Amino acid sequence: MSSVKTDRRQKIKWSIRNKISGTTERPRLSVFRSNTAIYAQLIDDSKGETLAAVSTTELGLKGVKIDNSKEVGKKIAEKATEKGILACVFDRNGYLYHGNIKAVAEGAREGGLKF
């Protein structure tokens, strides 16, 4: 069963995805936030494959906190530079650009990714 809140986020998500798309040179940085973890993926939509992925559980961090989110952003930027990716398109996945989502973006920028 879906709630009004998740339906609203899904509509926002579709609206965003209609406007942006990741390519091989400039993949999409998609962020997902659950109650227990935060996930970031670099996705090449033209090929339909994930180039790199990081999560707080993978890094051994507990909880969804601003500091942990920033670490996820830095780590995804590190993995991207290892693969030769310098720029990406940010996909907030229907969430507000605030708090943990903003922290992931800031961490990725600090790590060297350009959006």
C-alpha positions, 0 to 999 in steps of 0.5 A, a space after each residue: 500500500 502506498 501513502 499520499 507522501 510516497 505517491 507525491 515523491 514518486 510524481 516529483 521523481 518522474 518529473 525530475 527523471 523526464 528532465 535529466 539523464 546520465 551519459 557515459 561522460 556525465 552520469 547521473 548521481 542518484 541519491 536514495 535515503 531510507 530510514 536506516 541508510 543513505 545510498 548514492 549511485 552513478 548511473 549511465 542511462 544510455 547503457 542502463 548500468 551502474 558505474 559506481 555505488 556507495 552506501 552508509 552500510 558499505 562504509 560501516 557507518 550507523 544511521 542517517 546523519 549529516 556527517 555520514 551523508 557527507 562521507 558517502 558523497 566524498 566516497 562516491 566522488 573518489 570512486 568516480 575519479 578512479 574511473 575517470 569521471 569528473 562531472 555528473 548530473 545530480 538526481 535528488 530522487 524526489 527528495 527536497 534538496 535539504 539536510 542529508 541529500 544536500 550533504 551528499 551533494 556537498 561531499 561529492 563536490 568536495 571530493 572533486 565532482 562537478 555538477 
